[in-house]
Amino acid sequence: MAERLASRSGQAQIELIAGLPLLGLAALIALQILAVGYAQSLADGAAEAGALAVADGRDAAAAARAGLPGWAERRIEVDVEGGRVEVELDPPALLPGLGGRLGVGSDAYARPESG
């Protein structure tokens, strides 16, 4: 009887150890999804800030970049045409090379200030 309990306990430990990498992978995927969502929120805010700058007659690209955290400075592209501001942002990647494949974008429009 004691042998059966020890055998079951050993089996449970092996199953736990085998499941830990899958649990780690699931956590990594969840964190990457959160990073993409956060980047989308930042892109939305940057596009809106740029559109508000257009409406006020200021530099839209500078306004879009102004409210972003430091990590986003090299990962953002801002395109301004008339009153339309389009922002593309690559989120931070937990795995190298993944950030560029998960890029997010947003756009906003404001009527440009008339002279």
URFENFEN-V283709 format. One record per residue. RES is the residue in one letter. OMEGA is omega in whole degrees, 0 to 359 (none if undefined). D_LAST is the distance of its C-alpha to the last C-alpha in whole Angstrom. Layout:
RES:OMEGA:D_LAST
RES:OMEGA:D_LAST
This chain:
M:180:91
A:178:89
E:180:89
R:179:87
L:179:85
A:179:84
S:179:83
R:179:81
S:178:79
G:179:79
Q:180:77
A:179:75
Q:179:74
I:179:73
E:178:71
L:180:69
I:179:69
A:182:68
G:183:65
L:177:63
P:178:61
L:177:60
L:177:59
G:178:57
L:178:56
A:178:54
A:179:53
L:178:51
I:180:50
A:179:49
L:179:47
Q:177:45
I:176:44
L:179:43
A:178:41
V:178:39
G:178:38
Y:178:37
A:178:35
Q:178:33
S:178:32
L:179:31
A:177:29
D:180:27
G:180:26
A:179:25
A:178:23
E:178:22
A:177:20
G:179:18
A:177:17
L:177:16
A:176:14
V:181:12
A:181:11
D:179:11
G:180:9
R:180:12
D:184:15
A:181:16
A:179:20
A:179:20
A:180:20
A:181:22
R:189:25
A:184:25
G:183:27
L:176:29
P:184:33
G:183:34
W:185:36
A:185:33
E:181:31
R:185:33
R:184:33
I:172:30
E:180:27
V:178:24
D:181:22
V:176:18
E:183:17
G:179:14
G:182:14
R:178:18
V:179:19
E:182:23
V:173:26
E:185:29
L:175:32
D:181:35
P:174:37
P:183:40
A:177:43
L:175:47
L:183:48
P:178:47
G:183:45
L:184:44
G:180:41
G:180:39
R:183:41
L:183:40
G:179:36
V:180:34
G:178:30
S:175:27
D:179:24
A:182:21
Y:172:18
A:177:15
R:180:12
P:179:9
E:179:6
S:181:4
G:none:0
